[in-house]
Amino acid sequence: MIAASLPRLRPTELSLGDKLRALNWPMVALVLLIGTIGYAMLYSAGGGSHSPWAWRHGVRLVLAVPAMIVVALVDPRVWFRLSWPCYCTVLVMLVAVDALGEINKGAQRWLDLGLIQLQPSELMKVALIMGLARYFHGAYPEDMRRPLVLLPAVAMILAPAALVLVQPDLGTAATLMVTGTALLFMAGVRWWKFAAVGVMAAAVLPVAWANLHDYQRQRIFTFLDPEADPLGSGYHIIQSKIALGSGGFWGRGFLHGTQAQLSFLPEKHTDFAFTMLAEELGFVGATIVLSLFLALMLLGMVAAIRAPSQYARLLAVGVVINLFIYVAINVSMVTGLIPVVGVPLPLISYGGTAMLTVVFSLGLLLSADLHRHVTIPRFPVEA
């Protein structure tokens, strides 16, 4: 019965050499370029030193890009078959975090595996995309009208989001919710159903507010009036805005950002890496970096448009949406447009699990684009 549900892996028409030649190298180059900019910013964050962040980021980047290419070379039918195991494994890891997780800065988000520490909530961002793409692969447009078809997908989104919220990690939980909701829309769910859910969500806002942690409420108060506590909860965003203004149009120059180099800017190597970049490279540098991300997303959307199967299409769209959410939340956060929620800037901020998540997801995107001649039946059967 299980074998009957798996797609048959027939020999691909392309040899390894053909695949390497057909690979979307502009996308690979963009990933490498953005990651190199991240290395330079972490070098600056370390005061002009490779230690403690830049060299680790560089090593991860050197290992991650070839790994991304390897993921891209794998037939998407393999990822199709592994989608459920990946989702279930990461979900179990999220449950394990609650019992065995390491506590850091008041949050229980990491699993200590000895050689490395993993943050399962970051891995779930990709696992959720794979799981939903797999679930909706066999659905027809008329199936989207049936609540019983949608309930399992909604549960797939709510279960990890709730586990992440308990850690607590409001930013990642919100990212999972937004990514999942966007994939529901791309799968064909009617807009009025989202409107109905939005009305119900608004109705339970008072309950949600009552169950927020004190620091989460404080973040919202700080967002509304950061100057009310300039040396406490408002310090991060105030210093971020000062640094952004200090950079001006052309920037203060590499290694010459006053807020970052004099350590006024907190978390300059993680959440506020974009702020340091904007101070040193100015509006021009920040615009160039955002343009590189935009180019990467546009290439991803092209891959989604020409994907031959529902699974590959939703997989590619999900990766692009996830990348957009990463960038949009981080940039909006450091510029004061939304409360500070602790979401890193992909390939630029320091963080091993975040980089692993991003490059693996981009590898899946490259795989969907490279194997656009490969079709997966809606109900694959082993012949």
Salt bridges, closest charged atoms under 4 A:
GLU13 OE1 - HIS373 NE2 3.16
ASP18 OD1 - ARG21 NH2 2.63
ASP75 OD2 - ARG77 NH2 2.71
GLU122 OE2 - LYS125 NZ 3.13
ASP143 OD1 - ARG146 NH1 3.32
ASP169 OD2 - ARG109 NE 3.97
ASP214 OD1 - ARG217 NH1 3.04
GLU267 OE2 - LYS105 NZ 3.05
ASP369 OD1 - ARG306 NH2 2.83
ASP369 OD1 - ARG372 NH1 3.40
